Amino acid sequence: MKTTLLTPETDENAVKTAAELIRAGEVVGMPTETVYGLAANALNGEAVKKIFLAKGRPQDNPLIVHIADFEQIYDLCPAVPPQAKLLADAFWPGPLTMIFPKKDIVPYGTTGGLDTVAVRMPVDPVANCLIHLAGVPIAAPSANSSGRPSPTKAEHVIEDMDGKIEMIIDGGAVGIGVESTIVDVSGEIPTLLRPGAITIEMLRETVGQVEIDPAIQGPMAANVKPKAPGMKYRHYAPKAELVLVEEKNPETKEVISDRVIEEINLLAKSRLDQGQKVGIICTEETRDCYPQGMVRSLGFRSRPETIAHNLFAVLREFDDLDVDCIYSESFSKDHLGQAIMNRLTKAAGYHILDVKEEV
């Protein structure tokens, strides 16, 4: 199979061609405002199987179904709870996914065997247009090989999917850079299952009480079925060992401490002395504090949206550089920082070094 790359800016039929492929049961790569996705007809079980095959994704890992207007949700779900309507009014279209009880029309292959379905309405104009033209809801997990850092550029999709899918729409670099927030609204109290650009603070301002699933705080047990993508399996991971270095001190929540910088430099020097390639993840505020190793800044600690935007691209760059290990600064877990730390923690396989414990 030869994968075609088309750009809407230079090919006016790019999105139309992709819609035709989706209606024919094929898979295409599409941009969204969060990350690039692998798009297929969510109601076509055979098409959905092609997504899992292309990604090498576990079959019990549910997919998110994307719609283009609110009324489409009633084709997938028997009802919309009042709290879900409030959230939709506030954040749709946008980077928010909600989990509802599903109708029989949604295949279990799409939902990972669950009786619930995850639904999102993207704001990205290319994604929205594609769903409209395809005329069907679109299942679209991130367009990367399962476990790898998510793709934020079409080039990343080509790296993982060339020869595995029919086509990729090149919509340029995405805006946000981390996957959508996921909230389970199938129960009495909404529950945050995956943090994203719609933060827990924003959710609570809209609907009041919102619980946080324990899977956000630590690994999920092997015998538990994930209710949403990104909960159970190792995700977002570079090829090299990644270690998060932090100091669990409320006074250093908004800034990185000298102790963390010193520890990263000591760890990097030890590995470099062994002849290894070392990557260091930092910010613009601290990049000059690291004299050795391959230093990459994610952006400004004072502007967490820049860190989210660059995170996966930097992890993929370290793969290209073939580093042996990566040491990363940690970040505040408030607001957008919760999503950033969620992705970094999973990418590190929960390998977190508290410098206070090492003294």
N, C-alpha and C positions, 0 to 999 in steps of 0.2 A: 504494500500500500504506500502511495506517495501522499504525504500531507501537504495540502495547499495552504499558503499563507496569503490572505487578502486584507487590504487596508481600505476601510470605507472612504477615506479621504481621496484615494486615487482610483477606487473601483466602486462605482455607484451601485453595482449589483452584489457587493460583498455580503451584505446582511440578508438579502433576498436568497442568494445561493445557499447560505447557511441554513435559512429557514426551510428551504426545500430538502436539504439533507436531513434535518431533524424530522420532518414529516415522513421521510423515507426510512426512518429507523436508525439513522447514523448518529455519530457523536462529533461535535465540533467544539473547539476552544473559543470561549467568549470572554471579553472583559466585563468586569463589574466595578463598582466603586470601591470594593474591598480588596479582592484578589481575582485573578483569572479563574474561570470555572470550566469544567467539562460538561457540555450541555447535550441533553438528549430528552426525548419525549418521556415525561415522568409517568405516563399512563401505559407505556409500552414496555412490558417486562423484558422482552428480548433486547430492546435498545438499552435499557438500564443495565443489563448484564454486560454490555460492551463497555460501559463506564467502569465497572468493577474490574473487568479484564485489563483495560488499558492502564488503570492505576495500580493494579495488584492489591486491591483494597479488600479487607475482611468483609465477608458477606453480612455480618451482623452490625456493621457500621452504617447507620441510616444516612440517607441523602436529604438535602434540602430542596424543596420544590419551589420554583420561582414563578410568580404570576405578574401580570402587567397592570391589572386593575383590581380593585377590592372585590368586586362582585364575583370574580373567579374563585374566591375562597369557598363559596357555597357549593361549587362543583366538587370540592375536595373534602369538605368538613360539614357535618350535620348542623352545627351551630357555632356562633361566635360569642363567647362570654363577654359581659359588659366591660371587664377589665381589659380584655384583648382589644375591644373596639376603642377604648381610650388610648391604648398604646399605638394602635394603627393610626388613629387620628393624629397622634403626636409625632410619629416616627416613620410612617410609610408615605411615599416610597423612601427607602433608606436602609441602613445597615442593621436592621433588626429582623431576626427570625423568631417566629412563635410556633409552639407545638400544640396541636389540636388533636382531638379524636378524629379518626379518618373515616371516610366513606369507603365502601367496598370497591369503588372504581379505582382506588389507589392501590397498586400491587404491593404485596408484602416485600417484594424485592427492592422496592423504592424505600420502604420504611425500615429495612433491616429486620423484618419479622415482627415489628411492633404494630399495635392497633392505633398508633398515633402517627401524625405526619407533621413534618417541619415545613413551614411556609414562610417565604420572604417575597417582598416586592422591591426589586432593585431600583435605584434612582438613576443609574448609569444609562444614558440615552441609547447606546448601542444595544445593551442587554434588553432594555425595555422594548425597543423596536423589534428585536429578534423574537421575543415572546409574542408580540402582537402578530408579526408576519407568520410565525409558525402555527399560530392558532391553537396551541396546546400548552399546558403548564410544562415547565422545563426543569428537570432534575439537573443540578449543577454543583457537584462538589469541587473543591479546588483542583486545578488542572496540573497536578504534579504527581509523580510516582508516590505511592502511599508511604508516609513517614518522612519524606523530604520537606525542606522549607517550601512554603507555598509560593506560587509564581505571581510576581507583581508586574512583569513585562511579558510581551509575547515571546521574546527570546528565551525566557525561562520555560515557557510551555513547549517550545521547540526542543529544548534540551531533553525534556522528559517524555514527550509524546510524538516526536517525529517518527512516522511510519506506523503509529498505533491508532491514529484517528484520521478522519477524512480531511479536516480543514481547521484552520485557526483564523479568527478575526483579530487583526492587530489594531487595538484601540489605543495604543500608547501606554505609558505607565499609569497604573491605577492611582487613585487619590488617597485612600486611607491606608492600605497596606497590611491590615490584619483582618481576619475574617469577621463576619457579622456577630453581633451579640445574639445569644440564643436564650429565650425565656419559655419555660413550660407553663402554658396557661390552661392545661387540661385538668388541673386540680383546683381546689378552693383558693389556694394562695399561690400567686405567680412565683416561680422559682428560676433563678438565674442558673443556667447550665454551662454557658460559656461567655466570658466577658468580651466586650468589643468596644467600638466607638460610642455606642449608646451605653453609658455607664450605669452602674448600680445606683448612683446618686440621681441620675436623670430618671431612671425607672421609678424610684421611690417618690420622687417629686410628682410623678404623673399618676400613680395608682396607690401610693401609700406603701403598705407592707409588701416586701419582696424578699423571699428567702434565697439563700445561696447554697447550691448543691455542694456536698462535701468533696466531690470529684474535682472541684476547682482548687481545693487546698492540698490535695495529695493524690497518689495513684489509686485507680479504681481496681477492685478485686477482680480476679480473672474470671470468676463465675457470674459476674454481673453483666447484663446486657446494657450497652450504652443507649441512652435516650436521645442523644444528639451527637453529631460529629465532633471529634476532637476531645472526647471525654475519656476514652479507655486506652487507646493505643498510643505508642510513642509517635509524636507528631513533630513536624517542623524541624527535624534534626539534621544538622550537617553531618558529613562523614566523619569528621574528627571528634574526639572527646571534647565536650564543652562543660566548663565548670563555672558556676555563678559564685562570685565572691561578694559577701555582704557583711555589714555590721548591724546586728539587730538592736539598734539604739534609736528611740524616738527622736532624739535630738539631731540625728543625721538623715532623717527621712527624706528631706527635700534636697540634700546635697550629698556628695560622695565624700567619705571621710578619708583623711590621710592614711589611716591604717589599712583601708581597702587598697588604695593605690600602692602602698608599700608592699603589701602581700602579693598583689598581682605581679609587681616587678620582680620580687624574689622568686615566685613560681616560674615566671617566664625565663629568668636568668638560669635557673636550674635546668630547665628543658633545653634552652639554647646551648648550654655548656655540654649537653649530651648529643649535640648535633641535630636537634629536632627543629622543625619549623613551628613557630608559635604565632598564633593570632591573638590580638587583644581588641576587645570591644569596649569602647568608651564613648565620650561625648565631646562636643566642641570645647566645653569648659575644661576638660582634663586631657585632651589629646597630647599636649606638650609635656605631660607628666610621665610619659612612657618612652624612654630613650631606646628601647630594644624591642624586637619583634615586629610583626606586621600589624600596625596599628590602624584600626578603622573606626571612625566616629559615626554614630548613628544619627547625630543631630544635636540639638540643644536640650539639655536637661530642663531648661526653663520653658521649652516648647515641646511637650511630649508627643504632639502630633507628628513632629519631624522624626522622632525616634520610631514610632509605629510605622511610618511611611518607608523607612529605610531598613528595618530589621531583617526581613527575609532576603532582600537583595544582598546585604552584607554576609549573611550566612551562606548564601550561594557563592558569593565571591571567594570565601574561604575554601569552599569545595574546589573551585577552579584553581586556587593557589596551592592546593594539596597540602594544607597545614596538618601537623600531627596533633595539635591540641589548641584549644581556644579558651582564654580566660576573659570573662565578661564582668563588668561592673553590674550592680543591681540597681533597681529603680523603685521609686515610691509605688505602693500598691493602691493608692487612691486614684479615683477618676480613671482616665485612660491608662494610667500606670498599671492598673489591675490586669488589663488585657495584655500589655507588654510583658509583665512578669509571668503571666499564665503561659504565654508562648515560649518565653525563654526557659522557664522551669521545665516544661515538657521537652523542649529541645535538648536540655541538659540531662534528661532522664532523672530529674529531681536531685542531681548532684550539686548541692549548695554548700559552700564553705563559709562558715561564720568565723570571722577572724578573731572574735572574742574567745571562741572555744579553743583556738589554736595557741593562745598566749600561755 
